[in-house]
Amino acid sequence: MRLSNFSRMVLLAFACITLAACNKPDPSAPAATKPPQSAATSTPDQFAVVRGIYAKNCASCHGETAEGKTVEVEGKKIKAPPLRSGHALDHSDKDFSRQITEGGDGMPAFKKKMSQQEIEDMIKFIRKEFQKK
């Protein structure tokens, strides 16, 4: 039996459709498991919360990068010292804690605005971010 060109084309088209249908995944079959991809490990910012506290309570006087600056507080001009250089480098953690908690020398007290833990975290933040200790 000899097939006409038209019949051959129909048969070829049918074969292509059948092969294409065979290559589709069976929706009822279980999904193939892919090997786990290694997720990029990100280092969480341990100072994320305290950065916000610094921006809200400290940056307006000490500067965004702790360079210090002259500001007006309650009608008085004060020179807020840098936290990254000068005598701030010599302050003990206890001195920093007392200054932040009680204020003084033009700095307001933060004992009612920050918890003791936030104050301790702020000191760690200052040491690591600005003083590179």
N, C-alpha and C positions, 0 to 999 in steps of 0.2 A: 504494500500500500504506500503510495506516494502522496506526501502532503503538499498542499499548495502553499505558496508564499504566505497567504493570509492565515492559513491554519498554523503554519510555523510561528508566525508572529503572535497569534493568540496563545499558543502553547508556551512560548518564551515569556510572554507577559504573565501568564499564570504561574510559571516556575519562579519568576522574580518575586511575585506577590507572596507566594508560599514561603520562599526563603526569607523574605523580609519579616513575615509574621513569625517565623521560627526564631528569629534573633531577638524578639521582644521578651523581656523578663516576664515570668509567670507571676501575676499579682498574688496568687495564693501561696506561692513558694516563700519560705523564710528568706529574709533579706540576708544577703552575703555580708559577713562581718568584715569590716575594714580594719587593717592594723591600726592601733592607736597612733595618732600623730602627736608628736611631742609639742606641747603648747609652749609658747614663749613664756618663760618665767619672768614675771615682773617683780621688782623689789618694791614692796609697799613702803610708802613714805611714813616713817615712824613719827614724823613731826607734822603731819597734815593738820591735825586739830590745833596744835600750838602755833602753826604758821598763821592761821586765821585769828587767833588771839593776839599775836604780835601785830598783825596788820590793823586790827581794831583798836588795840590799847597802847601800842608802843611806837609804831612807825611814824605817827604824826609828830612825835618829839625827837625820837632817836634816828629817824630816817628809815626808808625801806630796806636799805642795806646796812643799817646800824652805823652810819657814818657820823651821826650826831649833827645837831643844827640848833640854831637859835629860834625859839618859838615864844609865843605869848600864851601864858597860862594864867587864867583868872586876873587878867589885866596887868600881869607882870611879865617882862621879857626875861627868859631864862635860857641859858646855854645848856641844852641837853647833851651830855657827853657821848662820844662815840663808844660803842660796845665792842668794837673790833680792834681798838688800839688804845694806847695811853694807859691810864690807871685802871681801867676796867679789866685789863689783862691780869692785874695783880689781886683783884678781889677774890676772896674765897667764895665758895658756894653759899656759905652761911652769911657772908656780907651781902651778896646779891639777894638772898632770900629776905633778909631784914629790910633792905632798901625797897624791894618790890612790895613787901607786906606793909611796912610802916610808912614808906615814902620819906620825904625830907629833902632839903636843898632844892626846893621848887618842884620836886616830883610828888605827885599825889600818891596816896596809899592805895594799894589794890587788894587789901585783905577782905574787902566786902565784894569785890568784883571777880576775884579768882580764888579757886580752891588751893589748898596747900599742894595738892598733886599737880595742878596746872602751873603753879609757881616753880615747882621742882622741874617739871618738863620744860618750862621756859628757860631755866638756867642751862639745862642740857642742850637745848636748841641753840642758845647763844654761844655756848662753848663749841659746839660742832659746826654750826653754820657760819658764824661770824669770827670766831677765834681759832677755828680749825684745830681744836684740841680733841 
